[in-house]
Amino acid sequence: MSQDFHTEPVADPAEEPVSLAEAKKHLRVPDELTDDDELIAGQIAAARQRCEVEVKRAFVTQTWDLYLDGFPRFAPGGEALWYVLRNLQRGYPPTTGRESTVEIPRPPLQSVEWIKYLDPAGVEQTLDPSSYRVLPGPPGRVVPAANRCWPATLCGPDVVTVRFVAGYGGAAAVPAHVKAAIKLFVGDLYEHRESYVVGQA
């Protein structure tokens, strides 16, 4: 896959999948002992971020910006041919100039807030939501509406921005196996607070 996109967080989760009380219970730290509360809270966030990177998903609701070097479009022998071939391998229908898929990372996708782009004159435009369809997936995808196509953009990096909301919902909606993995990471971080040295016990 061509490396023509990247993501940046806009709004962090309002809560962590594992609460401080749940983590302390897992660590067998009594509730009345609060000296390490700040440390444990930080380790919960670090463990959640590590798990999200490992599985390439978002857990609790969070907002991200997806930056693209342009809209994908089918042009036989052109730069976007790799995109069509990849979608065919994944079982998606062949795309044309009227339907080119923008795949949204970090599933599960909840919604797309807006899509902005720089037109050929370098002026920022916001796409009319009626001009595209959001397919939750997984994976989440955005395609042009019927009889529509992506507009022309300025040539260059990060000329298209897709703001999207991803995650299972609140902490209660996060799958149990995800919470268990986060607790395991927290336990390891809490037990080994100092740096590891390779080759030493």
For each residue, the residues with C-beta under 8 A, 3 or more apart:
1: 82 86
2: 82 83
3:
4: 68 69 70
5: 66 67 68 69 105
6: 66 67
7: 64 65 66 67 105 106
8: 64 65 67
9: 12 62 63 64
10: 63 64 65 163
11: 62 63
12: 9 62
13: 16 48 59 60 61 62 167
14: 60 61
15: 19 60 170 171
16: 13 19 41 44 45 48 60 171
17: 48 59 60 171 174 178 179 182
18: 22 23 26 44 47 48 171 179 182 183 186
19: 15 16 22 23 171
20: 23 24 37 40 41 44
21: 24 25 31
22: 18 19 25 26 179 183
23: 18 19 20 26 27 40 43 44 183 186
24: 20 21 27 29 30 31 37 40
25: 21 22 28 29
26: 18 22 23 183 186 187
27: 23 24 40 186 187 190
28: 25
29: 24 25 33 36 40
30: 24 33
31: 21 24
32:
33: 29 30 36
34: 37
35:
36: 29 33 39 40 190
37: 20 24 34 40 41
38: 41 42
39: 36 42 43 190 193
40: 20 23 24 27 29 36 37 43 44 186 190
41: 16 20 37 38 44 45
42: 38 39 45 46
43: 23 39 40 46 47 185 186 189 190
44: 16 18 20 23 40 41 47 48 182 186
45: 16 41 42 48 49
46: 42 43 49 50 185 189
47: 18 43 44 50 51 182 183 185 186 189
48: 13 16 17 18 44 45 51 52 59 60 182
49: 45 46 52 53
50: 46 47 53 54 185
51: 47 48 54 55 59 178 181 182 185
52: 48 49 55 56 57 58 59 106
53: 49 50 56
54: 50 51
55: 51 52 178
56: 52 53 105 106 107
57: 52 106 107 108 166
58: 52 61 62 64 106 107 108 166 167 168
59: 13 17 48 51 52 167 168 174 178
60: 13 14 15 16 17 48 167 168 169 170 171 174
61: 13 14 58 110 165 166 167 168 169 170
62: 9 11 12 13 58 165 166 167
63: 9 10 11 113 163 164 165 166
64: 7 8 9 10 58 105 106 163 164 165 166
65: 7 8 10 161 162 163
66: 5 6 7 102 104 105 161 162 163 164
67: 5 6 7 8 157 158 160 161
68: 4 5 71 102 158 159 160 161 162
69: 4 5 156 157 158 159 160
70: 4 73 153 155 159 160
71: 68 100 102 117 150 151 153 160
72: 80 83 95 100 101 102 150
73: 70 80 97 100 149 150
74: 78 80 81 83 84 94 95 96 97 100
75: 78 79 80 81 97
76: 81
77: 81
78: 74 75 81
79: 75 82
80: 72 73 74 75 83 84 100
81: 74 75 76 77 78 84 85
82: 1 2 79 85 86
83: 2 72 74 80 86 87 95 100 101
84: 74 80 81 87 88 94 95
85: 81 82 88 89
86: 1 82 83 89 90
87: 83 84 90 92 93 94 95 101
88: 84 85 91 92 94
89: 85 86
90: 86 87
91: 88
92: 87 88 95 101
93: 87
94: 74 84 87 88
95: 72 74 83 84 87 92 99 100 101
96: 74 99 100
97: 73 74 75 100 149
98: 144 147 148 149
99: 95 96 143 144 149
100: 71 72 73 74 80 83 95 96 97 143 144 149 150
101: 72 83 87 92 95 141 142 143
102: 66 68 71 72 141 142 143 162
103: 139 140 141
104: 66 107 109 112 137 139 140 141 142 162 164 166
105: 5 7 56 64 66 139
106: 7 52 56 57 58 64 109 166
107: 56 57 58 104 137 138 139 140 166
108: 57 58 136 137 138 140 166 167 168
109: 104 106 112 134 136 137 138 139 140 164 165 166
110: 61 136 164 165 166 167 169
111: 134 164 165
112: 104 109 115 132 134 142 162 163 164 165
113: 63 163 164 165
114: 126 127 129 162 163
115: 112 126 127 132 142 160 161 162 163
116: 124 125 126 127 160 161 163
117: 71 124 125 127 151 153 159 160 161
118: 122 123 124 125 153 154 156 159 160
119: 122 123 124 125 151 152 153 154
120: 152 153 154
121: 154
122: 118 119 154
123: 118 119
124: 116 117 118 119
125: 116 117 118 119 151
126: 114 115 116
127: 114 115 116 117 131 132 151
128: 131
129: 114 132
130: 145
131: 127 128 144 145 148
132: 112 115 127 129 142 143 144 145 148
133: 142 143 144 145
134: 109 111 112 140 141 142
135: 140 141 142 143
136: 108 109 110 140
137: 104 107 108 109 140 141
138: 107 108 109
139: 103 104 105 107 109
140: 103 104 107 108 109 134 135 136 137 164 166
141: 101 102 103 104 134 135 137
142: 101 102 104 112 115 132 133 134 135 162
143: 99 100 101 102 132 133 135
144: 98 99 100 131 132 133 148 149 150
145: 130 131 132 133 148
146:
147: 98
148: 98 131 132 144 145
149: 73 97 98 99 100 144
150: 71 72 73 100 144
151: 71 117 119 125 127
152: 119 120
153: 70 71 117 118 119 120 159 160
154: 118 119 120 121 122 159
155: 70 159
156: 69 118 159
157: 67 69
158: 67 68 69 161
159: 68 69 70 117 118 153 154 155 156
160: 67 68 69 70 71 115 116 117 118 153
161: 65 66 67 68 115 116 117 158
162: 65 66 68 102 104 112 114 115 142
163: 10 63 64 65 66 112 113 114 115 116
164: 63 64 66 104 109 110 111 112 113 140
165: 61 62 63 64 109 110 111 112 113
166: 57 58 61 62 63 64 104 106 107 108 109 110 140
167: 13 58 59 60 61 62 108 110
168: 58 59 60 61 108 173 174 175
169: 60 61 110 172 173 174
170: 15 60 61 173
171: 15 16 17 18 19 60 174
172: 169
173: 168 169 170
174: 17 59 60 168 169 171 178 179
175: 168 178 179
176: 179 180
177: 180 181
178: 17 51 55 59 174 175 181 182
179: 17 18 22 174 175 176 182 183
180: 176 177 183 184
181: 51 177 178 184 185
182: 17 18 44 47 48 51 178 179 185 186
183: 18 22 23 26 47 179 180 186 187
184: 180 181 187 188
185: 43 46 47 50 51 181 182 188 189
186: 18 23 26 27 40 43 44 47 182 183 189 190
187: 26 27 183 184 190 191
188: 184 185 191 192
189: 43 46 47 185 186 192 193
190: 27 36 39 40 43 186 187 193
191: 187 188
192: 188 189 196
193: 39 189 190
194:
195:
196: 192
197: 200
198:
199:
200: 197
201:
